[in-house]
Amino acid sequence: MRRWWQDLTDLVLPGECGGCGVPRTVLCARCRAVLCGAAVHRVRPVPEPPGLPVVHAAARYADEARAMLLAHKERGALALAGPLGVALAGAVRAGLRRASASASAGAGMAWPRGGRAPVLLVPVPSGRRSVRARGHDPARRIALAAAGELRRRGVPARVVGVLRQRRAVADQSGLNSRQRLDNLAGALAVAPAGARLLAGGPVVLVDDVMTTGASLAEAARAVRAVSPATGVPPGASGPIPNAARTSVVYGGETWESREEQNVGSRRERTGRRPARQVNAGAVDAGGVFDVVCAAVVAASPDSFEINRN
């Protein structure tokens, strides 16, 4: 009830702009332009972690954009999820256009050809302790807003929160790129029933911020490791530890998980692929899922400077 009241208060009585602090507005026109008005770019951290998919970002993680993301994540400025979702949707669309062009050029990237399979936005999960402390999962909340924006623009999309942390990880702040890779290695896994959901369309990993790329690379590894037939990594002897205790799509008691459940329910009423039917465009030749691309709201400024597109 307290979280619901905060949502309502943020919408009805906006305090100040999340980017610059101008009073009586959630986001001023200038900060909205910083977030959504600039061209989306492909970004690459240096060094680039192994397995990192192609990533697009809407803004540089600095100044107003950084203030907006921190206000949403750490200070509970929940009304910012809408504009942040619009920015993320722009990055997703840029990634899908590049992936589609690569597939058309015969570059070998998996891509669904034909049909109306929805784009599956897979958010990088926050740790359980962080979610409890904040009262919400920022990346999932922004992903839900992005999915809504994509649907408004005619792109079928849904959020599938299939990734789980299978062990505790240290706080990433203060760690360099190598330390972050070591800290996150093997930390994520797909929940047991996640394979069935991932078979429904092209997979796009999403997050609010990319700095070193370690989180997205680990998320991509976890998705790619899952067998569509069994839902567990090839060669594994049983289900993923600790994952079965939470629901694949609706896990948790936060606002965004309830909204995600509503989205899923609406889709079920309008029809869904049979559980065993696997979309060939979402699975690579080796029989495991592929990741079409990744998208973030903002990335470190250095990752914009390397134009290797």
C-alpha positions in Angstrom: 0.0 0.0 0.0 2.9 2.4 0.8 4.5 1.7 -2.6 1.1 2.3 -4.4 0.7 5.6 -2.5 4.2 6.7 -3.5 3.4 5.9 -7.2 0.2 8.0 -7.0 1.9 10.9 -5.2 4.8 11.0 -7.7 2.3 11.3 -10.6 -0.1 13.8 -9.1 2.4 16.0 -7.1 5.7 16.1 -9.0 8.3 17.7 -6.9 11.2 18.7 -9.3 12.7 17.7 -12.6 14.7 14.5 -12.2 17.5 15.8 -14.4 18.1 19.5 -13.4 15.9 20.1 -10.3 13.5 22.6 -11.9 10.4 22.7 -9.6 6.9 21.4 -10.3 7.7 19.0 -13.2 8.7 15.4 -13.4 11.0 16.1 -16.4 11.6 19.5 -18.0 11.7 19.8 -21.8 15.4 20.3 -21.9 16.2 17.2 -19.9 13.6 15.2 -21.9 15.5 16.2 -25.0 18.8 15.1 -23.5 17.2 11.7 -22.7 15.2 11.1 -25.8 16.1 13.7 -28.4 19.7 12.7 -29.3 20.5 10.0 -31.8 20.8 6.5 -30.5 24.4 5.1 -30.8 26.0 1.7 -30.7 28.3 1.6 -27.7 31.3 -0.6 -26.8 33.2 -0.5 -23.4 36.9 -0.8 -23.3 38.0 -3.5 -22.7 35.0 -5.2 -24.3 34.0 -8.3 -22.2 33.8 -11.6 -24.1 30.3 -12.5 -25.3 28.9 -9.0 -25.1 26.1 -8.6 -27.7 25.7 -5.5 -29.8 24.6 -2.8 -27.4 22.8 0.5 -28.2 22.3 3.4 -25.8 20.1 6.4 -25.9 22.2 8.8 -23.9 25.6 9.3 -22.2 25.7 8.4 -18.5 26.6 11.9 -17.4 25.0 15.1 -16.1 21.2 15.2 -16.5 20.9 11.6 -17.8 22.9 10.3 -14.8 20.8 12.4 -12.4 17.6 11.0 -13.9 18.6 7.4 -13.6 19.9 7.8 -10.0 16.7 9.6 -9.0 14.6 6.7 -10.4 16.8 4.0 -9.0 17.9 5.3 -5.6 15.4 8.0 -4.7 12.2 6.5 -5.8 11.3 9.0 -8.5 9.0 6.4 -10.1 7.3 8.7 -12.5 10.6 8.9 -14.4 10.1 5.3 -15.5 7.9 6.6 -18.4 10.4 8.8 -20.1 13.3 6.4 -19.3 11.2 3.7 -21.0 10.7 5.8 -24.1 14.5 6.3 -24.3 15.1 2.5 -23.8 12.5 1.7 -26.5 14.5 3.9 -28.9 17.6 2.0 -28.2 15.8 -1.3 -28.7 14.4 -0.2 -32.0 17.9 0.8 -33.2 19.3 -2.6 -32.2 16.5 -4.4 -34.0 17.0 -2.4 -37.1 20.7 -3.3 -37.1 20.0 -7.0 -36.4 17.4 -7.1 -39.2 19.9 -5.5 -41.6 22.6 -8.0 -40.6 20.2 -10.9 -41.1 19.2 -9.6 -44.5 22.9 -9.2 -45.5 23.5 -12.9 -44.6 25.7 -12.1 -41.6 24.3 -15.2 -39.9 22.4 -13.4 -37.0 19.4 -15.3 -35.9 16.2 -13.4 -36.6 12.5 -14.4 -36.9 11.3 -14.3 -40.5 7.6 -13.8 -40.7 4.8 -14.0 -38.1 4.1 -11.7 -35.3 6.4 -13.1 -32.6 6.9 -10.4 -30.0 10.2 -8.9 -29.1 11.2 -10.4 -25.7 12.8 -7.8 -23.4 14.9 -9.6 -20.8 15.9 -7.2 -18.0 19.2 -7.7 -16.1 17.9 -8.4 -12.6 18.9 -6.5 -9.5 19.9 -8.4 -6.4 17.1 -9.4 -4.0 18.6 -7.3 -1.2 18.7 -4.2 -3.5 15.1 -4.8 -4.6 14.0 -5.0 -1.0 15.9 -1.8 -0.1 14.6 0.2 -3.0 11.1 -1.3 -3.1 11.4 -1.9 -6.9 13.6 -3.3 -9.6 14.6 -0.3 -11.7 15.6 -2.2 -14.9 12.4 -4.2 -14.9 10.2 -1.2 -14.3 11.9 0.7 -17.2 11.6 -2.4 -19.4 7.9 -2.5 -18.9 7.6 1.1 -19.9 9.7 0.4 -22.9 7.6 -2.5 -23.9 4.5 -0.3 -23.8 6.2 2.3 -25.9 7.2 -0.3 -28.5 3.7 -1.6 -28.7 2.4 1.9 -29.2 4.7 2.2 -32.2 3.5 -1.1 -33.7 6.3 -3.4 -32.4 4.9 -6.4 -30.5 6.9 -6.6 -27.3 6.7 -8.1 -23.8 8.9 -8.3 -20.8 10.1 -11.8 -19.7 11.9 -11.6 -16.3 13.5 -15.0 -16.7 16.9 -14.2 -15.3 17.7 -15.0 -11.6 20.8 -14.4 -9.4 22.0 -17.9 -8.4 24.5 -16.6 -5.9 25.3 -13.4 -4.1 27.6 -10.9 -5.7 29.7 -8.1 -4.3 28.8 -4.5 -4.8 30.1 -3.5 -8.2 30.9 0.1 -7.4 34.6 0.5 -7.0 35.5 -2.6 -9.1 37.4 -2.4 -12.4 36.3 -4.2 -15.5 38.3 -7.4 -14.8 37.0 -7.5 -11.2 33.4 -7.0 -12.3 33.7 -9.9 -14.8 35.1 -12.2 -12.0 32.4 -11.0 -9.6 29.6 -11.8 -12.0 30.9 -15.0 -13.6 28.2 -17.6 -13.4 26.1 -15.4 -11.2 23.0 -15.4 -13.4 20.8 -18.3 -14.6 17.5 -18.7 -16.4 14.6 -19.9 -14.3 13.5 -23.5 -15.1 10.3 -22.5 -17.0 12.2 -19.6 -18.8 13.2 -21.7 -21.8 9.5 -22.0 -22.9 9.1 -18.2 -22.7 12.4 -17.4 -24.5 11.2 -19.5 -27.4 8.5 -17.0 -28.2 10.5 -14.4 -30.1 13.8 -12.5 -30.6 15.6 -11.9 -27.3 16.8 -8.4 -26.4 18.7 -7.9 -23.2 17.9 -4.5 -21.5 19.3 -2.6 -18.5 19.2 1.0 -17.3 23.0 1.6 -17.5 26.1 0.0 -19.0 29.5 0.8 -17.7 31.9 -2.1 -18.2 29.4 -4.3 -19.9 30.0 -7.2 -17.4 26.4 -7.5 -16.4 25.1 -7.7 -20.0 27.8 -10.2 -21.0 26.9 -12.4 -18.0 23.2 -12.1 -18.9 23.9 -13.1 -22.5 25.9 -16.1 -21.3 23.1 -17.3 -19.1 20.5 -17.0 -21.9 22.7 -18.6 -24.5 23.5 -21.5 -22.2 19.9 -22.7 -21.9 18.7 -25.6 -24.0 15.2 -24.9 -25.5 14.3 -28.6 -24.9 15.2 -29.0 -21.3 15.4 -25.4 -19.9 18.8 -26.1 -18.3 22.4 -25.7 -19.6 23.6 -28.5 -21.8 25.2 -31.2 -19.6 23.6 -30.0 -16.4 22.2 -32.8 -14.1 19.2 -31.0 -12.8 17.3 -27.7 -12.4 19.1 -24.5 -11.6 19.6 -24.1 -7.9 17.3 -21.6 -6.0 15.5 -20.6 -9.2 12.4 -22.8 -8.8 11.3 -20.8 -5.7 10.3 -17.8 -7.8 7.9 -17.4 -10.7 9.6 -16.9 -14.1 7.6 -13.8 -15.1 5.9 -12.5 -12.1 8.4 -13.1 -9.3 8.4 -10.7 -6.4 5.8 -8.4 -4.8 6.7 -5.1 -6.5 4.5 -2.9 -8.6 6.3 -3.8 -11.8 5.9 -7.5 -11.3 2.2 -7.1 -10.8 2.0 -5.0 -14.0 4.0 -7.6 -15.8 1.5 -10.2 -14.7 -1.3 -8.1 -16.2 0.6 -7.8 -19.5 1.1 -11.6 -19.6 -2.5 -12.3 -18.8 -3.7 -10.1 -21.6 -1.4 -11.9 -24.0 -2.7 -15.2 -22.9 -6.3 -14.1 -23.6 -5.3 -13.1 -27.1 -3.5 -16.3 -27.9 0.0 -17.8 -27.3 2.3 -20.2 -29.1 2.1 -23.8 -27.9 4.5 -24.5 -25.1 6.7 -26.8 -27.2 6.8 -24.7 -30.4 10.2 -23.1 -30.7 10.7 -20.0 -32.8 13.6 -21.0 -35.1 14.7 -17.3 -35.3 15.3 -17.2 -31.5 17.5 -20.3 -31.4 21.0 -20.6 -33.0 22.3 -23.6 -34.9 23.7 -25.2 -31.8 20.3 -25.6 -30.2 20.6 -22.9 -27.6 19.1 -19.5 -27.4 20.8 -16.5 -29.0 20.6 -12.9 -28.0 19.7 -10.6 -30.9 21.1 -7.5 -29.3 21.1 -5.4 -26.1 19.9 -2.0 -25.2 20.3 0.5 -22.3 19.1 3.9 -21.4 22.6 5.2 -20.9 26.2 4.1 -21.2 29.5 5.5 -20.0 30.7 8.4 -22.2 33.9 6.6 -23.1 31.9 3.8 -24.8 30.5 6.4 -27.3 33.8 7.6 -28.4 34.9 4.4 -30.1 33.1 4.4 -33.5 33.6 0.9 -34.7 30.1 0.4 -36.2 
